[in-house]
Amino acid sequence: MPKVDICIPCYQYGRFLGECLDSVLFQTSEDVRILVIDDASTDDSAAVARRYAAQHSCIEVSVHPVNRGHIATYNEGIAWARSDYLLLLSADDLLTPAALDRAVAVMDDHPDVVLTHGLAEDLLPDQRLPPQPGPHTRAEWQIEGGRDFITRLCRDPVNPVATPTAIVRTSAQQAVGGYRPELTHSGDMEMWLRLATQGAVAYAPVLQAIKRVHGRNMSVTASDNILRDYAQRAEAFRSFFRSEGSGLEDAAFLHRLARRRLAQQAFWTAMAQSGRGHWGTARALLGLVHQLDPSTPFLPLVGGLARVRRPDKRFLALVKDVLGYRGSAR
């Protein structure tokens, strides 16, 4: 039985798929099994996958007759996995040399570790690959208990795990189940929370993967996407704390903490958006602030704007309008 199963979902990434597969095949460990799932691409993705499969017996190919979407494709890969460890790797990303060996070593040595992750560097179009660690580069793993990891995410509700570096223990992955269809943009973060209920998390400050940044996957920049990002992160915590997270000690406190910290982050983003003249986005974000932390809607105003030398009067008026604040900032 191979040690690591690698599922590579692919949709319209035929131009990247070969390099992705090469980065897996060139790992120092040969103990891998690869499944490429083409989600009804109209480019040459399926042809590239089949060509590689004809040359490498460790590669399997599944081609969807109709597009099922990324969540269903991820879950197909999770259901397929049988090896000790599993990685879901996007067809436009790359592994660095010996990334699998480094992750396998720490999980073999520490059976309580269910999730490993490391550094990932963005690769812009027409940019050269960055210097990568050599095959014998050692990783100084930092192991954090699952409960501590969850608490840290509640205190700082931003996804800390670079997805192409996330190699997980298959038994833990299948214990918590697949990705949730409603979390189209925050499913990864919610998954890390669920996995952390099963054991410890290990992080190494070593470059484990290269993540392409291009027109189809650009980071959140548009105003409507900013609001969606906050709303989806809030929904990720809500989903977690009504399922696996509900059994945690102080679960209610941790959920309130996550909501409050998200509200604080959203408040400052609203202020930045207003500074750019995006008043509709600012208003919508402030509405979300009020939904996330309705019992203390004045705290971001008092605690936050007090640090601003000259807060915009229009923004102050918008805050008062949306949050119903009746006091005055000092």
C-alpha positions as CSV (number, residue, x, y, z in Angstrom):
1,M,0.0,0.0,0.0
2,P,1.4,3.4,-0.9
3,K,2.2,5.8,2.0
4,V,0.6,8.9,0.5
5,D,-2.5,9.4,-1.6
6,I,-2.5,12.6,-3.7
7,C,-5.8,13.8,-5.3
8,I,-5.4,16.4,-8.0
9,P,-8.7,18.1,-8.9
10,C,-8.5,19.8,-12.2
11,Y,-10.7,22.1,-14.1
12,Q,-9.4,24.0,-17.2
13,Y,-5.8,23.7,-15.9
14,G,-4.4,21.5,-18.6
15,R,-1.6,24.0,-19.2
16,F,-0.4,23.6,-15.6
17,L,-1.2,20.0,-14.9
18,G,2.0,18.5,-16.3
19,E,4.2,20.6,-14.1
20,C,2.0,19.8,-11.1
21,L,2.3,16.1,-11.8
22,D,6.1,16.4,-12.3
23,S,6.5,18.1,-9.0
24,V,4.8,15.0,-7.3
25,L,6.6,12.4,-9.4
26,F,10.0,14.0,-8.7
27,Q,9.5,13.7,-4.9
28,T,12.3,11.6,-3.3
29,S,9.6,9.3,-2.0
30,E,8.2,6.9,-4.7
31,D,5.6,5.6,-2.3
32,V,2.6,7.6,-3.7
33,R,-0.6,7.0,-5.4
34,I,-2.1,9.8,-7.6
35,L,-5.7,10.4,-8.7
36,V,-6.3,13.2,-11.2
37,I,-10.0,14.2,-11.3
38,D,-10.9,16.2,-14.3
39,D,-14.2,18.0,-13.7
40,A,-15.4,18.1,-17.2
41,S,-12.8,20.5,-18.6
42,T,-13.1,21.7,-22.1
43,D,-9.4,22.2,-22.6
44,D,-6.8,19.4,-22.8
45,S,-6.8,18.5,-19.1
46,A,-8.1,15.0,-19.6
47,A,-5.6,14.3,-22.4
48,V,-2.7,15.5,-20.3
49,A,-3.8,13.4,-17.3
50,R,-4.2,10.3,-19.5
51,R,-0.8,10.7,-21.1
52,Y,0.9,10.8,-17.7
53,A,-1.2,7.8,-16.5
54,A,0.0,5.8,-19.5
55,Q,3.6,6.5,-18.5
56,H,3.2,6.1,-14.7
57,S,1.4,3.2,-13.1
58,C,0.9,5.2,-9.9
59,I,-1.5,7.6,-11.6
60,E,-5.2,7.1,-12.0
61,V,-7.6,9.4,-14.0
62,S,-11.3,10.1,-13.4
63,V,-13.1,12.3,-15.9
64,H,-16.5,13.7,-15.0
65,P,-19.0,13.8,-17.9
66,V,-20.5,17.0,-16.4
67,N,-19.0,19.6,-14.1
68,R,-19.7,18.8,-10.4
69,G,-17.9,21.7,-8.8
70,H,-14.8,21.8,-6.6
71,I,-16.5,20.7,-3.4
72,A,-17.9,17.5,-4.9
73,T,-14.5,16.8,-6.5
74,Y,-12.6,17.3,-3.3
75,N,-15.0,14.9,-1.5
76,E,-14.5,12.3,-4.3
77,G,-10.8,12.4,-3.6
78,I,-11.3,12.0,0.2
79,A,-13.6,9.0,-0.4
80,W,-11.0,7.5,-2.7
81,A,-8.1,7.7,-0.3
82,R,-6.8,4.5,1.4
83,S,-3.2,5.3,2.2
84,D,-1.9,6.6,5.6
85,Y,-1.8,10.2,4.4
86,L,-3.6,12.4,2.0
87,L,-3.0,15.6,0.1
88,L,-5.5,17.5,-2.1
89,L,-3.3,19.4,-4.5
90,S,-4.8,21.9,-7.0
91,A,-3.6,21.2,-10.6
92,D,-2.1,24.6,-10.9
93,D,0.1,24.3,-7.8
94,L,3.5,22.6,-7.2
95,L,5.2,20.6,-4.5
96,T,8.8,21.5,-3.5
97,P,11.4,18.7,-3.4
98,A,10.9,16.3,-0.6
99,A,7.8,18.0,0.7
100,L,6.1,14.7,1.2
101,D,9.1,13.1,3.0
102,R,9.2,16.0,5.5
103,A,5.5,15.7,6.3
104,V,5.5,11.9,6.4
105,A,8.4,11.9,8.8
106,V,6.8,14.0,11.5
107,M,3.5,12.1,11.2
108,D,5.3,8.8,11.4
109,D,7.1,10.0,14.5
110,H,4.1,11.6,16.1
111,P,0.9,9.5,15.7
112,D,-1.1,12.3,17.4
113,V,-0.4,14.7,14.5
114,V,-3.3,14.8,12.0
115,L,-2.4,17.8,9.9
116,T,0.9,19.2,8.7
117,H,1.5,22.4,6.9
118,G,4.4,24.7,5.9
119,L,5.2,27.7,3.8
120,A,3.8,28.3,0.3
121,E,5.0,31.0,-2.0
122,D,2.9,32.7,-4.6
123,L,4.0,32.5,-8.2
124,L,2.7,35.3,-10.5
125,P,2.3,34.9,-14.2
126,D,5.7,35.1,-16.1
127,Q,7.5,34.9,-12.8
128,R,10.4,32.5,-12.3
129,L,10.2,29.7,-9.7
130,P,11.6,30.8,-6.4
131,P,14.6,29.1,-4.8
132,Q,13.4,25.8,-3.3
133,P,14.7,23.7,-0.5
134,G,16.9,20.8,-1.4
135,P,15.8,17.2,-1.0
136,H,17.8,16.8,2.2
137,T,16.5,20.0,3.8
138,R,15.4,19.3,7.4
139,A,12.2,20.7,8.8
140,E,12.0,22.0,12.4
141,W,8.4,21.0,13.1
142,Q,6.4,23.0,15.6
143,I,3.7,20.8,17.1
144,E,0.6,22.4,18.5
145,G,-2.3,20.7,20.3
146,G,-5.5,20.6,18.5
147,R,-7.4,22.6,21.1
148,D,-4.6,25.3,21.1
149,F,-4.8,25.5,17.3
150,I,-8.6,26.0,17.4
151,T,-8.2,28.7,20.1
152,R,-5.6,30.5,18.1
153,L,-7.9,30.5,15.0
154,C,-10.7,32.0,17.1
155,R,-8.4,34.7,18.3
156,D,-7.1,35.5,14.8
157,P,-9.8,34.2,12.4
158,V,-7.7,34.1,9.3
159,N,-6.8,30.8,7.6
160,P,-3.2,30.0,8.8
161,V,-2.7,26.9,6.6
162,A,-1.5,27.2,3.0
163,T,-3.8,24.6,1.3
164,P,-1.2,23.0,-1.1
165,T,1.0,22.2,1.9
166,A,-1.8,20.6,4.0
167,I,-1.0,16.9,4.2
168,V,-3.3,15.1,6.6
169,R,-3.7,11.7,8.3
170,T,-6.3,9.9,6.2
171,S,-8.0,8.3,9.1
172,A,-8.6,11.7,10.7
173,Q,-9.8,13.1,7.4
174,Q,-12.3,10.4,6.9
175,A,-13.4,10.6,10.5
176,V,-14.5,14.3,10.1
177,G,-15.9,13.8,6.6
178,G,-15.7,15.8,3.5
179,Y,-16.0,19.5,2.6
180,R,-19.4,21.2,3.3
181,P,-21.1,22.4,0.1
182,E,-22.3,25.7,1.6
183,L,-18.7,26.7,2.5
184,T,-17.6,27.5,-1.1
185,H,-14.9,30.0,-0.1
186,S,-14.0,29.0,3.5
187,G,-14.2,25.3,3.4
188,D,-10.5,24.9,4.0
189,M,-10.4,26.9,7.2
190,E,-13.4,25.0,8.6
191,M,-11.8,21.7,7.6
192,W,-8.6,22.6,9.6
193,L,-10.8,23.3,12.6
194,R,-12.6,19.9,12.3
195,L,-9.3,18.1,11.9
196,A,-7.9,19.7,15.0
197,T,-10.6,18.0,17.0
198,Q,-8.9,14.7,16.1
199,G,-5.3,15.6,17.1
200,A,-2.3,17.9,16.9
201,V,-1.2,20.2,14.1
202,A,2.4,20.4,12.9
203,Y,3.9,23.4,11.2
204,A,7.4,23.8,9.6
205,P,8.8,27.2,8.3
206,V,10.0,25.4,5.2
207,L,8.8,26.1,1.7
208,Q,6.5,23.1,1.0
209,A,4.6,24.3,-2.1
210,I,4.3,26.9,-4.8
211,K,0.9,28.4,-5.3
212,R,0.1,29.9,-8.7
213,V,-1.7,33.3,-8.7
214,H,-3.4,34.0,-12.0
215,G,-6.6,35.4,-13.4
216,R,-8.8,32.4,-12.4
217,N,-7.8,32.4,-8.7
218,M,-6.7,35.9,-7.8
219,S,-7.0,36.7,-4.1
220,V,-9.9,38.7,-2.9
221,T,-9.8,42.2,-4.2
222,A,-13.2,43.2,-5.5
223,S,-15.5,44.9,-3.1
224,D,-18.2,42.3,-3.3
225,N,-15.6,39.5,-2.7
226,I,-14.4,41.2,0.4
227,L,-17.8,41.1,2.0
228,R,-18.2,37.4,0.8
229,D,-14.9,36.5,2.4
230,Y,-16.0,37.8,5.8
231,A,-19.4,36.3,5.6
232,Q,-17.9,32.9,4.6
233,R,-15.4,32.9,7.4
234,A,-18.3,33.7,9.9
235,E,-20.2,30.8,8.4
236,A,-17.2,28.5,8.7
237,F,-17.1,29.1,12.5
238,R,-20.9,28.8,12.8
239,S,-20.7,25.4,10.9
240,F,-17.9,24.2,13.1
241,F,-19.4,25.1,16.4
242,R,-22.7,23.6,15.6
243,S,-21.1,20.3,14.7
244,E,-17.7,18.9,15.8
245,G,-16.8,22.1,17.7
246,S,-20.0,21.9,19.9
247,G,-18.4,19.3,22.1
248,L,-15.4,21.4,23.0
249,E,-15.1,22.8,26.5
250,D,-16.0,26.5,26.4
251,A,-17.3,26.1,22.8
252,A,-19.8,29.0,23.3
253,F,-17.0,31.3,24.5
254,L,-14.7,30.3,21.6
255,H,-17.4,31.0,19.1
256,R,-18.2,34.4,20.6
257,L,-14.5,35.2,20.5
258,A,-14.2,34.3,16.8
259,R,-17.2,36.4,16.0
260,R,-15.9,39.4,17.9
261,R,-12.5,39.2,16.3
262,L,-14.1,38.8,12.9
263,A,-16.2,41.9,13.7
264,Q,-13.2,43.9,14.6
265,Q,-11.4,42.9,11.4
266,A,-14.5,43.7,9.3
267,F,-14.7,47.1,11.0
268,W,-11.2,48.1,10.0
269,T,-11.8,46.8,6.5
270,A,-15.0,48.9,6.3
271,M,-13.0,51.9,7.3
272,A,-10.4,51.2,4.6
273,Q,-13.1,50.7,2.0
274,S,-14.7,54.0,2.9
275,G,-11.3,55.7,2.5
276,R,-11.4,54.4,-1.1
277,G,-14.9,55.7,-1.6
278,H,-16.5,52.3,-1.6
279,W,-19.4,53.4,0.6
280,G,-21.7,50.5,-0.3
281,T,-19.1,47.9,0.7
282,A,-18.4,49.9,3.9
283,R,-22.0,49.9,4.8
284,A,-22.5,46.2,4.1
285,L,-19.4,45.4,6.2
286,L,-20.6,47.4,9.1
287,G,-23.9,45.6,8.9
288,L,-22.0,42.4,9.2
289,V,-20.1,43.8,12.2
290,H,-23.5,44.4,13.9
291,Q,-24.6,40.9,13.1
292,L,-21.5,39.3,14.4
293,D,-21.2,41.2,17.6
294,P,-24.6,42.9,18.3
295,S,-24.2,43.1,22.0
296,T,-21.2,45.5,21.8
297,P,-21.6,47.4,18.5
298,F,-19.9,50.5,20.0
299,L,-16.6,48.8,20.9
300,P,-15.0,49.0,17.4
301,L,-16.0,52.7,17.3
302,V,-14.6,53.6,20.7
303,G,-11.7,51.3,20.8
304,G,-10.8,51.6,17.1
305,L,-11.5,55.1,16.0
306,A,-9.9,56.5,19.1
307,R,-6.6,55.4,17.6
308,V,-7.2,57.4,14.4
309,R,-6.1,60.9,14.5
310,R,-8.7,62.3,12.2
311,P,-11.5,59.8,11.5
312,D,-13.6,60.6,8.5
313,K,-16.8,62.3,9.6
314,R,-18.7,60.6,6.8
315,F,-17.5,57.2,8.1
316,L,-18.5,58.1,11.7
317,A,-21.9,59.0,10.4
318,L,-22.2,55.7,8.6
319,V,-21.1,53.8,11.7
320,K,-23.8,55.5,13.8
321,D,-26.4,54.9,11.1
322,V,-25.7,51.2,10.6
323,L,-24.8,50.2,14.1
324,G,-27.3,52.5,15.9
325,Y,-24.6,54.0,18.1
326,R,-25.9,56.8,20.3
327,G,-22.8,57.7,22.2
328,S,-19.8,59.6,21.0
329,A,-16.2,58.4,20.5
330,R,-13.7,59.9,22.9
